[in-house]
Amino acid sequence: MTSSNTDLKKYWLYFFVSVLATIAFLIFKPEWFWVMLPFVFTYFVQAKNWL
């Protein structure tokens, strides 16, 4: 299964947005930062095309 270049760009964008959201959670609600971690790891794996 191959992903197109546009799909990979989309996943990289989602990954960076979720990293920024995780950092925002660490700053404003540190006890809830873990809520964003599944999104970070899922989109990283998809962006690296490891699925």
C-alpha positions as CSV (number, residue, x, y, z in Angstrom):
1,M,0.0,0.0,0.0
2,T,1.5,3.3,-1.0
3,S,0.4,6.8,0.1
4,S,0.4,9.7,-2.2
5,N,2.6,12.7,-1.6
6,T,-0.4,14.8,-0.7
7,D,-1.5,12.3,1.9
8,L,1.9,12.4,3.6
9,K,2.0,16.2,3.6
10,K,-1.5,16.2,5.2
11,Y,-0.3,13.7,7.9
12,W,2.9,15.8,8.6
13,L,0.6,18.9,9.0
14,Y,-1.6,17.0,11.4
15,F,1.4,15.8,13.3
16,F,2.9,19.3,13.8
17,V,-0.5,20.7,14.7
18,S,-0.9,18.0,17.3
19,V,2.6,18.7,18.7
20,L,1.7,22.3,19.0
21,A,-1.5,21.4,20.8
22,T,0.4,19.1,23.1
23,I,2.8,21.9,24.0
24,A,-0.2,24.2,24.6
25,F,-1.7,21.6,26.9
26,L,1.7,21.4,28.8
27,I,1.7,25.1,29.3
28,F,-2.0,25.7,30.2
29,K,-3.3,22.4,31.5
30,P,-0.3,20.2,32.3
31,E,-2.4,17.5,34.0
32,W,-4.2,16.9,30.7
33,F,-1.3,16.9,28.2
34,W,-1.5,13.1,27.8
35,V,-4.9,13.5,26.0
36,M,-3.0,14.7,22.9
37,L,-0.4,12.0,22.9
38,P,-2.3,9.4,20.9
39,F,-2.8,12.0,18.1
40,V,0.9,12.9,18.1
41,F,2.0,9.3,17.8
42,T,-0.7,8.2,15.3
43,Y,0.0,11.0,12.9
44,F,3.8,10.6,13.2
45,V,3.5,6.9,12.2
46,Q,1.2,7.8,9.3
47,A,3.5,10.6,8.2
48,K,6.5,8.2,8.2
49,N,4.3,5.8,6.2
50,W,4.9,2.9,8.6
51,L,1.4,1.5,8.4
